[in-house]
């Protein structure tokens, strides 16, 4: 097996690449070989499947199936592991964890070996009826997710403990990740940012019991197979925070930067088992304002379409302030 082809040397002067990422990429083949031998696998092929903002994905092909080795040069994978294992335990659409090691003893990073999920992200579906169907199935899955209680808000430690964080504190951390300075100041004025900051302390956002949430939900994380019909295979790539108010996922998924068929299907699927409660109806617009403002900044920083999210966030801000 040629593992050396996975090694990618990165120049020491390359901007935006940390030492941990540079080390993981330069010896990716060597580290993959160590993990494969430790797990007693007999692969027929290995390849770099994808690279995300936080993880490297290596596809390991065996005679019977494909597997994904998820490598986190900097993340500890505790939140990811908790999310996937909980989803699997509740028979919700997700990958299946085969092995994991968060201790960084065998190799200098945390890793998880998962089942391979076929299909494509829902965001790539071009037919409106398929996108609407994917959104509807994702909405039903979200509603089921949001009935699963968690020991706390935020994310667990690698040891499985949950720091006692209040949900508003977790929301603030999510906002700092999605909309760091100066992106927020480039899209929103000082008065508007002040309203968003004040909103984080609004008592209407308080929740009594944290639940399982995705933390970075949208059509890009809904993996589907499609032909004449569409089937949701998995909700993947959870965010850094995987427990809190599940309505935040719905607010993110309804962001105006996403196609209308997706948003229509998502809301229809989410409410299929019953309408939102009065408390949920009161919280959702507040979470939409926060999520859409932050996602506008997030997409702006990546040179992706963002104007629809910013404009709708400003309109919603005026409505909420007036009320």
Secondary structure, DSSP 4 states (H G I P E B T S, - for coil): ---GGG-----TT-TT--HHHHHHHHTHHHHHHHHHHHTT---SEEEEEEE-SS-EEEEEE-SS-EEEEEEESS---HHHHHHHHHHHHTT-S---EEEEE-S-SSSSSEEEEEE---SEEGGG--SHHHHHHHHHHHHHHHHHHTTSB-SSSB-B-TTS-B----HHHHHHHHHHHHS-TTHHHHHS-HHHHHHHHHHTT-GGG--SS-EE--SS-SGGGEEEEESSSEEEEEE----S--EE-THHHHHHHT-TTS-HHHHHHHHHHHTTTSPPPHHHHHHHHHHHHHHHHHHHHHHHHTT---HHHHHHHHHHHHHHHH-
